[in-house]
Amino acid sequence: MVAHKREGGIGSVYKLLAVWVVLACSLADAQVYRWVDEDGNLHFSDRKPVEESSEELDIEPINSYTAVEIQPAPQPTDEGHRPRVIMYATDWCPYCAKARQYFADNGIRYTEYDIDEDPAARRRYEAMDATGVPVILVGDTRINGFSVKGFERVYE
């Protein structure tokens, strides 16, 4: 018979909880700064630049969907063509980038709306009660998040 030593216990749970609370509080108060350097390059950071003048951004939290969820979403389709594809996205979202690359690799025509840059797109996105990006509309189906299998299941 082999005896197993149990690591952790209730003290470890409290330590983990304390670390989580500290991280959650620090992330909730995080600030983002935007500036253009002397070469005209646009930068974003959570730290204010020392040598550059910057703008403090007021950012509402938007998540990246980490799993695919498919919902009905009425959208018009072109007669005799595959369903029209629309993606609500941001430039910083890795899942949005993955969807863009997949669409490019597979010759899928789509319309993209950047909800950080386009106020009208942001209003349409908010009207859908979405809580993350990307939101992909394929005909009358809405996909929250992106995976190849999830998209192909809808885009047949």
N, C-alpha and C positions, 0 to 999 in steps of 0.2 A: 504494500500500500504506500502510495506516495502522498506526503503531506504538502499542501500548497500554502504558502504564506500570503495572506491577504494584504495588499498594499492599499494605502489611502485611508478609507474610513470616512467618518462624518467630517473630520477636520479638513480633508482634501476637498470635500464637497463645498465647504464654506470658503476655502481658498479659491476654488474655481469660480464660485459665485462672485466673490469680491473682485477678481480680475475681470470678469464679464461686466460687472457694474461700472468699473473704472473705464473700461474700453467703450461701453455704450455711452457714458456721459461725455467722454472726450470726443467721440464721433458726432454726437448730437450738437456739440458746440463748434465743430470744425468750420473753418472759414476758407473761402477760395478767393484768390487774387488773380487778376488778369492784367497783363501789360504787354507792350510792344517794345522790343529791344531796339538798339540803334541800327540794326540791319533790317528792321521792319518785320521781324518774326514775332508771331503771337505766342505768348506763354500763359500757362495756368499753373498755379501752385497753391498749396495749403500754407505756405510761408510767405510773408510779405517780403518782396525783394528789397535789398538794402540800397542798391545803387540806382534803381529804376523807379519812376513814379508808377503807381498801380491803382487799379480800381477794385474795390471790394465788391464781390458779387453776392447778390441775394438769391440763393439757390434753394428751390423747393426740392426735397428729396424725391428722386425717382429711382426705382430699383431696376435691375436687369432681371428679367424672368430667367430662372434657372431650370425650369421644367416647362414642357410644352403643354398648353391647355387649349382645347379647341372648342369654340362657342359659335352659335349662329350670329351673323352680322349681315343684314341685308345690304347688298351692293349691286349696282347695275353691271351687267356683263355685255360685251360687244357681241352682236348677233353673229353666230357661226364661228366664233373664236373661243379660245380657251378663256377661262375666267380671268378677269382683270386682277392684277396683284398690286396692292398698295401696302407700303410699309411706313409706319410711324416709328421713328428711330432717333438716336442721338449719335454724334460723332465719337463719343467716348465709350460706347457700349460694345463689349467684345462679341456678344451674340448678334448684334446688328451687323458688325463687320463680317461675321461668319455667314450670315444670310446674304449680304452683298456679294461676297465671293462665290457662294453657291449659285446665285442668280447669274452672275457673269460667266462662270464656268459652264453653265447649262443653257445659256442663251435665253433666259427667262426675262421678258420685258416686265418692268415694274415701275411704279411711281413711288418715290420716297419723299416723306415730309420730315424735316428735322424739327422736332418739337422744342428744341432749345433756341432755334434761330427764327422760326416762323410762328408769330403769335396766332394766326388763324388756324394753323395746324395744331398748335397747343390747345386751343379751345375745342377743336374737334376731338382731339385725344382725350381731353378731360371729360367731354360729353359722353364718351364711351365708358367712363368709370374705370379706366385702365389704371393699374398700379405699378407698371414696369414697362420696359422696352425690350425687344421690339414687339409691336403689335402689327401683325400681318393680316390683311384682309384678302381673301381669295374668293371672288364671287360673293356668295352669301355666307361665307364661313370666316370666322375670326380666329386667328392663332395668336395666343399670348406666348411669346418666347420663340425660339427657333431650334429645330433639329431637322436634319435631312429627312429622317423617317417620318416625322410629324408633318412636315411640309408635303412630302410626296404622297402621303395618305390623303391629303386634301386636294392636291394639284394633280389629278389623274388625267 
